[in-house]
Amino acid sequence: MKVLLVNNGTPEDAGLIPMMLNLEDERPARDQLDANYQHGGGWRPMGKFKARRDGSLQYPGDPAIEPLAVMHFRDELVLVYPYGFVGIFQQDGSFEVARMD
């Protein structure tokens, strides 16, 4: 899987996320990350984040964080942010964010 590094991101920022996603597996990114991150607690969505048009995320009361790595996974967009946050965005604009550190 190709990883696009943005905003001074490094390969280390993407971590093992690209290896946890397999295009031959028909499950969506959420299900694959949940299954492949069990040692870290699985995929546990955190609410209250707001996605901004520039790809950044904002949690109430905190400054916005910009993505460091971007991966296209079929019809989904997987973005890796500072502090171990990962966002999975759907074409309809819906998204989930979980911490995977």
N, C-alpha and C positions, 0 to 999 in steps of 0.2 A: 504494500500500500504506500502510495506517495504521501509524504508529509510536507506541507508548505509551511516554512518557518516565517513568522511575521513579527513585527515589533521587537526586533532583537532577540527573538526566541532562539533556543539552541536545541540540538537533538535530545539532550537530556531533559528538556522541558516536556517533550512528548513521551518520554519514558517508555514503558512497555505497552502503552495503549495501541500502537499500530500492530503489535504482535498478538493482541487480544481479539482483533477483528479479522474475520476470515470471510472473504467474498463467496467462497464455496458453501458456507453455512448459510442457510436461508433465513435464519433468525435476524431480527433487527439489531442494531448496535446496542441498544439498551439491554436486551436479553443476553447477548454475547458478553458484554462487559460484566453483567451480573454474574454469569457463570464462571468467567475467567478471573474474577477479582474476589473470589470467596475468602482468600486469606486476609483481605483488607475489609471484609464486611459486605461485599457485593455492591450492587448499584442501589444507593439509597438517595432518592431525589430530595433536594432541599427546596422548599418553596420560597416565595417572596422576592426572588431575583427578578429584575427587569432587564430585558434585552434591549439594547439601543441599536439604532440603524447602522452604526459603524462597527458592529460586532462585539462591542464591549458589554459587560454585565455590570449591573449595579444592585447592591443589596442595600436596603433602607439604612440610612445613617452612615454608610461607608462610601469612599470614593469609588468611581467606576474602575474596573480592571479590564485591560485589553487582552485579546487572545495572543498566545505565543506560537501556537501551532494549529494548522487547519488540515483536516482530512475529509475528503469526499468519500462517503460510504454508501454506494447505490444512490438512493434518493435522500439520504440524510447527510447532514453536515456535522462533523464532530470537531469541536474546538477545545483546545487545552489552554487554560488560564493560569496565572500565578496562584500560588498557595494550594496547588493540587486540585483546583476546580476543573471539571470537564462538563461541557454542554453538548447536548445532542439536539439539533434543530431539524424540524420537519419542514417540508415544502409549504405547508399551510400556515407557517409562522409559529406553531406551538413548539415548546422546547422543555427540556428538563435539565437540571444542573445537579451534579453530585460531586462530593469530594473524594478523590481517589489518590491519596498520598501514601 
